[in-house]
Amino acid sequence: MGISTDNIRGLVLAVSSSVFIGSSFIVKKQGLKKAGATGTRAGQGGYSYLYEPWWWVGMITMIVGEIANFAAYAYAPAILVTPLGALSIIFSAVLAHFILKEKLHIFGVLGCALCVVGSTTIVLHAPQEKKIESVKEVWHLATEPGFLVYTCLTVIVVAILIFRYAPRYGLTHMIVYVGICSLMGSLTVMSVKALGIGLKLTFEGMNQFKYFETWVFTVVVIFCCLLQVNYLNKALDTFNTAVISPIYYVMFTTFTIIASMIMFKDWDSQEASDIATELCGFVTILSGTFLLHKTKDMGKSPSVRSPVFTSPDLTPTPDSNTR
């Protein structure tokens, strides 16, 4: 199956987004290091990084990356754009190896390779983006029974997690905060895609902001983003980032693909072999992401020899004979 022009545009924007976002982590960390050397560190409640130019360069780079990611959804299906977010992990890891001197272990290299292979597989077999002429068409897709059921179930589960489980188990069970972010994230992406299509059509001369549906999608994007940021910050502040990142990526990407499949019916025009290949590519990316995160701290501390390979000293000592 050939790759459509819109899919190529979405691919370029998604990869560009990953480059910018992955680079921004390194630039911001450089800024934080410089700021911490002359003032109170951010981890200790300081804000001296706000006066550090490198931190602002990193922040601007991240904003550019998010804008590119936003635009990618206007051209390509979510099943193509969302999994490619794993590429930002690769760029971040590679740049950290050369710039921050954070050693990239051989298993980390293998994880990067798996992410690239999985991403390539998805790109080559991604479904074609459907031609949409108006935001009203997206609204029609969003108000069909299937997606309404998904939305209602998502809102109910998120409400239960927020009001019942978060106060009791939020500080001890990571899945509560990550679940809220991932579920709301799937609705965010669908709304972002609708808003992105509206902006694209508006720039082409067909004003979509005269329809109330466009403003509804805008409000949903703002609300969902604020909710996501709030609970993602709670998760990052409570649990280990190395554990949060891969689990959040897996859950967020999975729910987003499910939501896109229901709303935009991405797989209706595809053969079973293409769908199976895309799923294999997704699993390959997940494997690479987990491998990269699980092994990123290897080599930082002296290794301890396993007792399995240690022969006990059976020679009696003077102390042991006197006991």
Helices and strands as residue ranges (DSSP letters): H 5-38, G 42-44, G 48-51, H 53-75, H 78-81, G 82-86, H 87-98, H 106-125, H 135-142, H 145-160, I 161-165, H 166-169, H 174-203, H 212-238, H 241-263, H 272-294, G 307-309, H 318-322
